[in-house]
Amino acid sequence: MKRILSLDGGGVKGVFSLQVLAEIERLFREERQQPDLVLADVYDLFAGTSTGAIIATCLAWGMPVSEIHELYMRCGTETFTRQPWYRRWKSMYQSEPLKQLFRRTLVELEDGSDALLGSKRLRTLLLVVMRNASTGSPWPVTNNPHAAFNDRTRPDCNLNIPIWQLLRGSTAAPVYFAPEAIAMGDQSFLFVDGAMTPFNNPTVIAVLMATLPPYGLSWPASRDSLHVVSIGTCSTRARLPKSLADDVNMMDAIKYLAPALIGAISVEQDVLCRVLGDCVHGAQIDSEIKSLESPTLLAAHEQKFTYVRYDQPLDAKDPLAKQLLDAGAQIDDLHAIPLWLEMGRTYAAEHVKREHLYPRGT
């Protein structure tokens, strides 16, 4: 059985995802009686967008979840370093501290050089989602040796891109960070946050890359042969201010637009996975279609994978969620990290179960 683990974008809310991952890691260590097991020993493909791309890369690198958690807690302030006031018309935060963090973390052992996407230190397949702002297209980039643009004879072979640049591109959220320029052969392109594509939740593109023949992997697609875990960063619904329609101004619309589109498309990706796969766990989508945990369009033998979605929709009735919503639940709010941490631990203890990590009846 092949396994995919997919991680949404969401800035500092990645701390929530790490608590879910810690519980998954603990369950596998306990079951296999391997106290040093890491998730790279279990999963065949890690996929991530933005903060999810950072976590996915660290997992593929072979890091235990505790080490990634320590990295987040130690470097949060460093990576969100404000621009001098006279440069804030370009972006809110400096790119250099984030770049240096990635470069320090992802190096080759032999000579300390920047690790490339083709590095042998990556223990699994890795998928990082960016948006090529120069061409206007999503760029899901992978170290899959069979991928069309990973041919070593190509001057623009993706395997020659430094991993730190891919992460800088995937995390270059417009307004927050400047785009990242990446040279490929005799061309250079500007890349921005993968959340600016349909794949802030990268689960569908990860499944397609693993199974569609043009991508070269062609993994078997059935509920018994492919297991997919998708982890969110606490979904919230983008809402316009409570006011009369005539009172809504341009700034209200601008602040509403991007979160509304990113959130809606992420939900659609989740729904597609629940329709195509056997959803054994996931929060309610809405009050009409519920959670789609029972067979929908496809009979059991037609389902393409077993699917688990771990995410905590923020409900203002929950005191902790209300604190986060009142604070705006922003992706750069370092003061909210302890709240995301607490929410993640509570959620993981309640929702992550051993039976979710295998096909039904296994």
C-alpha angles and dihedrals in degrees: 000000000000121000131208126190116194127192128197126221121251114134115234089001085082084088086074091054091050092059090054090048091050090057093047089050091048092052093051092046091051095046096046094037091232109132092186096049115134126196090252085070089060110031127064099197132027118194127187146165124210108322086007089057090056092051093043091052093049090050092049087048087062099252120153114239092248090061092050090048090052089050091054094046094046099044105036095100092042095053095047096056111157120238117242108268092254092059100045091097085072100044140332096239138039117252098207098075091051091047092051092048091056093044093051092048102044109051136134115255096222100060108357092248123149111283113240127214088258092056117138088219088078101091097194141023113290130199120193120185121214136156118238099220091187094060098025094235137120113254114203100183122194140176090229102141091214096056116120095240095044095076105131091217092064116097088218096046109159091218088072094061114107109247091228089062092052090052092046089052094046092050097043095114109187112255091014100061135012118252118267119239113216122188114220115181107310093339135077125207135190116234130197137183116312087228085078088072131064087266109075078120096045098188099107095048090047091053092046092050090051097047113024112094096227090066091058102232099087096184115187111266115216136110090258098045103043127044121187128191117188121190124196133196101237108291120233130187115240108231134187115233115276100258143106116295091245090057095058108103136193094267090054090052094046093051090046100046105070097041090046094053095042092048095046094049092047089054090049090053089051092050091051090053092050091050096046097038140042103267108208095171138014142124120265112282094206140323093273107050095022114197101323091225093145124069111288123174096346130063117231094264090050097052112112101212145348109264135203124180118194113189137128115222107214108246115189089216089072110082094221093047090048090056090052094046092047088053090050096250089248121184092231100045103121091179089064094058094096089053093050088047093053093045092050094050092047092047094046093050091051103039113025109090135172092237091060091063096065137048115274114285094018 
